[in-house]
């Protein structure tokens, strides 16, 4: 009689093998597109099937996390921005890790930040090592039937193993005796050893990873963390050191804010006279430092909040006033950072780094506002859940924005007299940049027209581009090929300057 644990283990093992074969067949085609969508659907379907077959009651967040995984997989089929795809993959890993916790019965809205970290780490470790636990511990191989089909399968397998050395020996002898027979055997058993090893390793990798993940989701149990009980007495450090530290940090931020107001309202002449920098150079030199400083405030405040737990209501009120003042000053600092980025883009143009750094700043601003609304009001429970939801919302906003097309359009809208359009950089972006480039082509200077026409033809319709693989199909790349193919004749007619020959 096969036990419940062994039965589930066998089904997880079978699902892992199927997903491993699917991963090898699909995911070796790059750049990723439709193949990721299919694999995300298959993994989600395997999870749903196991839930229904074994009557498992997951946590309340499992359905929308499963939908999130599918949507993130579908995102690979829509946009063609490499950086955005990296964020999509990171978000999918987060959703899968939290999905495992939800399948174990967790409610994400009640988890502490440390529990989010725990679930991510344990899901990663469980996915990597889980297949070994599945085969060596969860499946009791002695429970498998010893009669019927299993007995026949074992007998056939043993017969194949016994016959293998005999077939090799007799095959060698008969092949040497008859060249025609040797040619037949060579054609029948001809295979590429390197290709066979590649498929075997990739199939094994995806099978082990997915089986390990499913094993952790359905059989594993989360590591219990100690429950934080707020003390009734004063904390070990107390409000004195924490309040003093926050007051000093507030003072530094206040001085910075005063300086910022003076320079940004004083104008370019004051900056030039004081620093020797132009207005744009002044903005360029400070944005990423302000972004880093803003990002460090949140962990500092979370640590300070932990240190004053258990303090008296009056001391907690003092802490919250100091923390609230710091958040107000930080809002002014972040406004300064946004202003610097606006000047930076106006002078030097928009790029992927600048766009995604600004998006992160927006995300950070939302997290800090959420921190003030929850933690500083004594409601720590929903903080981590809100941070995750905001992250998914910002990622969705980036997809709606279409980053590569937005970058090209923003740079095209800048006056050419201030800084010429950088066609070379625009051509390093993904397929989403192709439509705005084709629209703007007649209005660009001849060298840029030549460069864009040559690169687009080479990348999307030339023989070197090759035939697209259906596994890596992507809507943006498909549209770019179609648009360039439709205008191929006009693109080839563009005249290149004598010092800029057209490439093949």
N, C-alpha and C positions, 0 to 999 in steps of 0.2 A: 504494500500500500504506500503510495507516494504521499508524503506529508505536505502541508500547505506551504511551508517555507521552501522545500525542495521544488515543488511545482512552480512557485513564483520565480525561484532562481533559474529554473530551466527556461521559462518563458522570457525572462530578462536576457539570458544568454542567447536565446534564439533571436530576440529583437536586436541585440547588439551585433550579432553576425550579419543580419540583414542590413542594418544601418551601416556596418563596416563595408560591406560590398557596395552599397549605394554611395557611401562617401568616396571610395576608391574610384568608382565609375564616373562620378560627377565632379568632385571637388579638385581633381587634378587639372581641370581646365580653368585657366586664368585669362583675364581678370574675372573675378567671381561675379555672378549675376543670377540667372535663373536657377543655377545649381544650388546656391545657398537657400533660395526660397523653397525648393523641393525638399532639401534636407531638413530645414526647419519644420516644414509641414509633416515630414515623416517622423521626426523625433517627437513632435507634439502628439501626433496620432498614436504612436507607441505608448506614450504616457497615458493618454485617454483610454486606450484599450486595456491597459493594465489596471487602471482605476475601476473600470466597469467590470472586468472579469473577476476581480477579487473583492468587490464591494467596499473599496477604500473610501473613507470620508475625508477629503483634504480640507485644508484651511479655507477661509472665505475668499482669499486672494488668488487662489489657483486659476480660476477661469480667466480673469483679466491678465494675469501673468502669461498664461498660454497664448492668449490673443496678442500680447505684446511681443512674444517671441516670433510669432508668425508675421506680424507687421514689420518687425526689424529684419526678418529674412526677406520679406518682399521689398524692403528698401534697397537691397542690393540690385534688384531688378529695375529700379526706377532711376536713381541718381548715379552719376559717374564721377563724383568727387572723391578722391582717394582719402583725404583727411576725414571727410564725413563718413566714409565706409569704415574707417578705423574706429570712430566713435560708435557707429552702429554695432560693430562687433563687440566692443567693450560693453555697451548697453545690453546686448544679447547675453553675454556672459553673466552680467549682474542679474538679469531677469531669470536666467536658468538657475543660478545659485539661490535666489529667493524663491523660485518655484519649487526647488527641492525642499526648502524649509516649509513652504506652504503644504506640500504633500505630506510632510511629517506632522501636520496639524497646527503649525504656527500661524498666528495672526500678525501680519506685518505692522499694523497700526499700533500694536502694544509693545513692539520690540525696542530695546534700548540701542543706542548707537554701537555699543560693544558687541551686541548680539548680531547686528548686521555684519560686522567684521567677522565674527565667529562663523556665521553661516556661509560667507564667501570663502573663507579659508578652508572650512571643513568640506564644502562642496567640491573645491578644487582638489584637495587631497583625496577625497572619496572617489572622485572621477578617475584620478590617476592610478590609485591602488585598489579600487573597488573590484575590478574584474578578477584579481587574484583571490580576494576574499570570497567572491561569488563562487569560483570554481573549487577553491580549497576548503571553504568553511560552510557556506550557506547551502550548497547542494550536497545532500547526502547520497552519494552514488550507490550505496548499498540498498537504498529504497527502490531503485529502478527494477522493473520486472525482470526476472531471470528466464522467462519463457516467452513464447509467441514471437512477435516481430523483432523484439530486442535480441532474442537469442539468435534468430536468423541473421540479423545485421552483424552481430559479433562474429558469427561463423563465416560470413562472407568476407568481412574485413580480415580475419585471421587467414583465410584461404588466399587472399590477395598478397598478404605479407609473405606467406610461405612460397607462393609462386614467383614472386619478384626475382629472387636470385636465380631461379631456374630459367625464367624467361630471358634474363640477361645473358646467361651462359649459352643457352641454345641459340639465342638470337645472334650472338657474336659468331658462333660456329657456322650457322646457316648463311649469314651474310657474307662471310669469307668464302663460302662454297659457291654462292650464286650472286653475281653483281646485280642482276635484275631485282632479286629479293632484297638485297641490301639497299637499293635505291628506293624500293617501296617503303621499307622501314624508316629510311631517312626522311621521306616526305610525310609519313604519318606522324612521326614523333619529333618533327622539326619545331623548335621553339627557341625564342630568344631568352637566354638565361637571365640577362640583366633586366629585361622587361618583367619576367616572371617574379624575380626577387622584388622589384619595385612594387608590383601589384600586391604581392603577399605582405610586404611590410606596411604599405599604406592601408590595406584592408584590416590588418591586425591592429594598427594604431587607432583607426576610427572605431573598430569593434570594441577594443578594450576601453576606449574613452567613453563611448556611449553606454556600454554595459555597466561600466563603473558608475557613471552618473545615475542611471536608472536604479542600480543596486543601492546607491546611497539614498536616493529619493524614496524608495519603497521599503527598504529593509533596514537602512541605517537609522541611527537615533542621534539627535544633536547633543553636543557636549553641554552638560549642565553648568551654568555660571552661577556664582553666588548671588543671592538676592541682596540688593543694597537696602539696608535699613537705616534711615536717617536717625542719627543720634539725637538724644534729647539734651545732651550737654554741648558745650562749646567744642568746635572742631579743634584738631590738633594744632593747626596753624593759626586760626583765628582771623577776625576781620582786620586786625591791625596791620600785619604785613601785606595782606592781599589788598586792602584799601589803599595803603601807602603806594604800593606798586602801580595800581590803577590810576591813582591821582597823578603820579609822575608821568605815566604814559599819556594821560589826558593833557597834561601841561605841554608835552612835546608836540602832540597833535595840534593843540591850540596855536602854538607858535608857528607851526607849518601852515595852518589855515590862514593866519594873518598874513604871512609872507605870500601865500598864493593869491589872496585877494588883492594885495598890493601890486603884484606883477601882472596878473591877468587883467586887472582893470587899469593898470598903468600903461599898458600897450607895448608895442614892439620897441619904441624908442627907449623906454626904461630898461627893458631886458637887454637891449643892445649895449646900453651904456654901463650896465652893472655886470653882465656876464660875458659880454663879447660875442654872444650867440644871436643868430637870427631868431625870430619868433618860432619858425618851424623847427629849427634845430633845438631850441629850448624844449619844445613839446616832445620832440623825438627822443631826447635823452632821458625823459622822466617817466614815460607811461608804464613801461614794464616794471620799473622799480616800485611805482605806486601800486601796480597790480599785485606784486609780491607782498608788499606791506599790508595791503587790504586782506589778502588771503591768510596772513599770519594772525590777524586779529581774532578770527573765529576760534581756532584751537586754543588761543590764550584765554579767551572769555569762557570757553567750556571748561578748561582746567581750573580757572578761578571759581567758577560756579561749583565745581566739585569740592574745592577746598573749603568753601564756606557753608556747605551743607551741615545742618545741625546747629547753626548759629541762631541767636535770638531773632525774633521778628524785626527788631530795630536795626540789628546789624545787617540782616538780609536786605532791609530797605535801603541802607547806606550803600551796600554793594550794587543793588539794582540801579540806584541813581548814578553811581560812578560808571557802571557799564552802559547805561542809557546815554549818558553824556558822551562817552567814547564812541558809541554808534552814531550819534548826531555828528560829531566831528569827522568820523570816518565817511559819512555820507558826503560831506563837503570835499574830503580828499578824493572820493570816487568821482564826484562831479568834476573835479580838477582833472582826473585821469581821462574821463570822457572828453573833456574839452581839449586836452593834449592830443588824444587820438583823432579828434576832428581836424585839428590843425595839421597833424602828422599826415593824415590821408589827403588833405587839401594840397599839401606841398609835394608829397612823394607818391601818392596814389594808394589804392587799396590792394592788399595782398592776403593770402590765406592766413598767414600768421596774425596779421592785424585784425582780420575779421573774426577769427576764432578766439583771439584774446579778448576782443570786445564782447563776444557772446559769453565767455567765461565770466567777465566782469558783471554782465547782466545776471547771470546765474548766481554769482556770489552776492550781489545786492539783494536778490530774492531770499537767499539763505539767511543773511543777516537780519532782514526784516522779519522772517519767520522765527528766528532765534529770539528777537525782541518780543514777538507776540506770544511765544510759547514758554521758553525757558525762563525769561526774565519775569514772567507772570506766574511762575511756579508750576507750569504745565509742561513737564519735560517729556512725557510719554509720546506725543505725536510728532516730536521734532524730527527724528530720523526718517520717519515715513514721509513727511512733507518735503525733506531734502531730496529723497529719491523721486518723488512725483515731479518736483520742479526740474530735476535733471532730465527726465523723460520729456517734459513739456518744452524745455529749451532745445532738445534734440529735434523734436517734432517741428518747432519753429524754424530751425535751420533747414529742414527738408522743404518746408513751404517756401522759404526764402530762395532756395536754389543757389547755394553759395558761389559756384563758379560763374554762372550767368550774372549774378549780382556784382561780382568783382569786375567783370568785363564792362558791364553797363556803367558802373560807377566811374571807372577810369576813362571811359569814352566821353562821359558827360563833363569831365574836367576841361577847362580851357587849354587848348594845345599850346598857347603862348606861354603858359606857366610851366608846363612839363609835357613833352610829347608823349603820345600814347605808346606804351611799351608792348609792342606786338609780340616780341620774343617771349616775354613772360606770359602773356595771355595764351600763347600756344602750348605752354606747359600744363595748362589746366585740362580738365576732363572734357567729355563730349558735350556737357551742358553749356560750355562756352562757345560752341560752334555756331548756333543760331544767331546770337548777337554779333559775332564776328562777321558773319556773312551779311547781316543787315547793314553794318557800318562800313563794309569794305569800300563802297564807291566814294565815301567821304574821307578816306585816309590818304596819306601821301604815297607816291609810287613805290618807294622802298618797302613800306609796310604792306602795301597791296601785294607786291611780289612775294614777300616772305610768307604772308598768310596763305596766299593761293598755293604756293609750292608745298608748304607743310601740310595743309589740309588735304591736297590731292595725294601726297605721299602716305599720309597716315590712314586715310579712310577709303580710298578707291584704287590705289595702285596695286600692282601685283605683289609688291613687298608686304602690303597689309595682309594679304592672304584672305581666305574665306573664313568668315566668323564661325566659331563653334557654337552650336545650339545650346550647349550647357552653360556657356558664359553669356547668353543673350541678355541684353539690357536695353530698356526702352530708349534711354538717352543716346547710347551708342548706335542703336538701330536708326534713330532719327538723324543723327549726324551723318551716317553713311548715305542715307537717302537724300538729304539736303545737298551734300557735296556732290553726289552722283548727278543730281538734277542740274547742277550748275557747273559741272565739270568742263563743258565746252567753253563757257564764259571765263572760267578761272584760267584755263590754258591760254586764252587770248590776251591776258594781261601782260603788258610789256614790262620787262625788268630793266632797270638801269644798266648801262654797260659794265659798271663795276660790281654788279650783283647778278651773276648768271643764274639762270634757273637750274635747280638740281633735278636729277632724274627721279 
